[in-house]
Amino acid sequence: MGRIERHFIKRNLVRVMIDEYLAQNFYEAGYSKVVIVQSGLGTRVHIYAERPALIIGRRGSTIRRLQKIFSEVMGLGNVQISVSQPENPELDARVQAFRIVRSIERGYHFRRVAFAALRRIMSNGAVGVEIRISGKLTSERARFEKYRAGKVYKAGHIVDELVDRAVAYARLPKGIIGVQVIIVKPGKPADYVRIKEESEVADILQQLRAEAGVEAGPISELEEMLEEVKAEEVESGG
């Protein structure tokens, strides 16, 4: 393994360590993610959380403590930390997972919390959402319950483009309850294809006729092909 490979592996390990530390200690703040940018002047650590004030602390006390930890324990130099909210917390799987966990730890029934989260996420424009809660839910025997709304994709490139997934854990006296949240965000994949309706095709052909100055009759190979397809469908009884 070369020096460059070791450098990137070490940098990613540090990022994972910081991410896990923040997730374990600031889930009450609705921690979402961290972005680390290293340069010759130092290291910029940007933290995204639903409630930034809980990470900043009173007069920046928590920020100063984090700077010390990142410098002495994680080995980062000249650390500068900034905190802000995610762009849309309602469509952030990690924020929602931590929100469900906090509600369960405060004594709310897991089904009520799950259905409330489903409605909230879908009302904010999500294509689909799935919430899975597992553990000792109502008895000493562990089991899981799954709640789903809309379309939820589990495979294919669309998962990398539109799907956000997170796992969190609620610590209760009777044991640990796991919460998994999958959110399909609004958008279209890069290779999205939609077949146009016949009325849309007619509008396009009419526009082409107007641009070509032709009032009637086929004006392009495209229109001739469409007419041939229609004739074949009539002959075959389709």
C-alpha positions in Angstrom: 0.0 0.0 0.0 1.4 3.4 -1.1 1.6 6.6 0.9 -1.3 8.1 -1.0 -3.6 5.2 -0.2 -2.6 5.3 3.5 -3.3 9.0 3.6 -6.9 8.7 2.3 -7.6 5.6 4.5 -6.4 7.5 7.6 -8.5 10.6 6.7 -11.6 8.5 6.2 -11.1 6.7 9.5 -10.8 10.0 11.3 -14.1 11.2 9.6 -15.9 8.0 10.7 -14.6 8.4 14.3 -15.8 12.0 14.4 -19.2 11.0 12.9 -19.7 8.2 15.4 -18.7 10.4 18.3 -21.1 13.1 17.4 -23.9 10.6 16.7 -23.5 9.0 20.1 -23.2 12.3 22.1 -25.5 14.7 20.2 -28.5 12.7 19.1 -30.6 14.9 21.4 -29.6 17.8 19.1 -30.8 15.9 16.1 -27.3 15.3 14.6 -27.3 14.7 10.9 -23.8 14.6 9.4 -20.3 16.2 9.4 -18.3 17.6 6.6 -14.5 17.8 7.1 -12.3 19.9 4.8 -8.5 19.9 5.4 -6.2 22.6 3.9 -2.8 24.1 4.6 -4.3 26.5 7.0 -6.0 23.9 9.2 -9.2 21.8 9.3 -12.7 23.0 8.8 -15.3 20.9 10.5 -18.9 21.7 9.6 -21.6 19.9 11.7 -25.2 19.7 10.5 -27.9 19.2 13.3 -31.6 19.9 13.8 -30.9 22.0 16.9 -27.4 23.7 16.5 -27.7 25.5 19.8 -27.2 22.2 21.7 -23.9 21.6 19.9 -22.7 25.2 20.2 -23.3 25.3 24.0 -23.5 28.3 26.3 -21.2 31.0 24.9 -19.6 28.4 22.7 -18.4 26.1 25.5 -19.3 22.9 23.7 -17.6 24.0 20.6 -14.4 24.7 22.5 -14.6 21.3 24.1 -15.1 19.6 20.7 -12.1 21.6 19.2 -9.9 20.2 22.0 -11.2 16.6 21.5 -10.7 16.8 17.7 -7.2 18.2 18.1 -5.8 16.0 20.9 -7.7 12.8 20.3 -8.4 12.8 16.6 -5.1 14.4 15.6 -6.6 17.3 13.6 -4.7 20.6 13.4 -6.0 24.1 13.8 -9.6 23.0 14.0 -12.4 25.5 13.2 -15.9 24.3 13.9 -19.2 25.6 12.5 -22.7 24.3 13.0 -25.9 24.8 11.0 -29.2 23.0 10.2 -29.6 20.6 7.3 -31.3 21.9 4.2 -34.5 20.0 4.9 -34.6 18.2 8.4 -38.0 16.6 7.6 -36.4 14.6 4.7 -33.2 13.7 6.6 -33.3 10.1 7.6 -30.8 10.5 10.5 -32.6 13.5 12.0 -35.9 11.6 11.8 -34.4 8.4 13.3 -33.1 10.3 16.3 -36.4 12.2 16.7 -38.2 8.8 16.9 -35.7 7.5 19.4 -36.0 10.5 21.6 -39.8 10.2 21.6 -39.6 6.4 22.5 -37.2 7.1 25.3 -39.6 9.7 26.7 -42.3 7.1 27.0 -44.4 7.6 23.9 -45.8 4.5 22.3 -43.7 3.3 19.4 -46.7 2.9 17.0 -48.0 6.4 17.6 -44.5 7.8 17.1 -44.0 5.9 13.9 -47.3 6.9 12.3 -46.7 10.5 13.2 -43.3 10.4 11.6 -44.7 8.8 8.4 -47.3 11.5 8.1 -44.8 14.3 8.7 -42.2 13.0 6.2 -44.8 12.3 3.5 -46.4 15.7 3.9 -43.0 17.3 3.3 -42.8 15.9 -0.2 -41.1 12.5 0.2 -41.8 9.9 -2.5 -41.8 7.1 0.1 -40.8 6.3 3.6 -40.2 3.1 5.6 -39.8 2.9 9.4 -38.7 -0.4 11.0 -38.7 -0.7 14.8 -37.2 -3.8 16.4 -36.5 -5.1 19.9 -38.6 -6.0 23.0 -41.6 -3.9 22.0 -44.5 -5.3 24.0 -43.1 -8.4 25.7 -39.8 -10.1 26.6 -39.6 -11.7 23.1 -37.8 -9.5 20.6 -39.6 -8.8 17.3 -40.0 -6.0 14.7 -42.7 -3.9 13.1 -42.5 -2.2 9.8 -44.5 0.9 8.6 -44.4 2.1 5.0 -45.9 4.8 2.9 -45.4 5.7 -0.8 -42.7 4.0 -2.9 -39.6 2.7 -1.2 -36.7 1.5 -3.4 -34.3 -1.1 -2.1 -32.1 -1.9 -5.1 -30.7 -0.2 -8.2 -28.8 3.0 -8.9 -31.9 5.0 -7.7 -31.0 4.0 -4.1 -27.7 5.9 -4.4 -29.4 8.9 -5.9 -32.6 9.4 -4.0 -32.7 7.2 -0.9 -31.5 8.3 2.5 -31.1 5.6 5.2 -30.3 5.9 8.9 -30.2 3.7 12.0 -30.6 4.8 15.7 -31.0 3.1 19.0 -33.3 3.9 21.9 -31.9 2.8 25.3 -34.8 1.7 27.6 -34.8 -0.2 30.9 -36.1 -3.3 29.3 -33.4 -3.2 26.5 -32.4 -1.5 23.4 -34.8 -0.8 20.6 -33.5 -0.3 17.1 -35.0 2.2 14.7 -34.3 2.2 10.9 -35.6 5.0 8.7 -35.5 4.9 4.9 -36.6 8.1 3.0 -37.0 8.3 -0.8 -36.5 12.0 -1.5 -38.3 13.8 -4.4 -36.4 13.9 -7.7 -35.8 11.9 -10.9 -32.9 9.6 -11.5 -30.4 10.4 -14.3 -31.8 7.9 -16.7 -35.5 8.6 -16.0 -37.7 7.9 -19.0 -41.4 8.7 -19.3 -43.5 7.7 -22.3 -45.4 10.7 -23.6 -49.1 10.6 -23.9 -50.7 10.6 -27.4 -52.0 14.1 -26.8 -48.5 15.3 -26.0 -47.2 13.7 -29.2 -49.9 15.4 -31.2 -48.9 18.8 -29.8 -45.3 18.2 -30.7 -46.2 17.3 -34.3 -48.5 20.3 -34.6 -45.6 22.5 -33.5 -43.3 20.9 -36.0 -45.9 21.5 -38.8 -46.1 25.2 -37.8 -42.3 25.6 -37.9 -42.1 23.8 -41.2 -45.1 25.8 -42.7 -47.0 22.6 -43.5 -50.7 22.5 -42.7 -51.4 18.7 -43.1 -49.8 15.4 -43.9 -46.7 13.8 -42.5 -43.9 16.2 -42.3 -41.2 14.0 -40.9 -40.1 10.4 -40.6 -41.2 10.4 -37.0 -44.8 11.1 -37.9 -44.7 8.5 -40.7 -43.5 5.9 -38.2 -46.2 6.8 -35.7 -48.8 6.4 -38.4 -47.4 3.0 -39.3 -47.4 1.9 -35.7 -51.1 2.9 -35.3 -52.0 1.0 -38.5 -50.2 -2.2 -37.3 -52.1 -1.9 -34.0 -55.5 -1.7 -35.8 -54.6 -4.7 -38.0 -53.6 -6.8 -35.0 -56.6 -5.7 -33.0 -54.5 -4.1 -30.3 
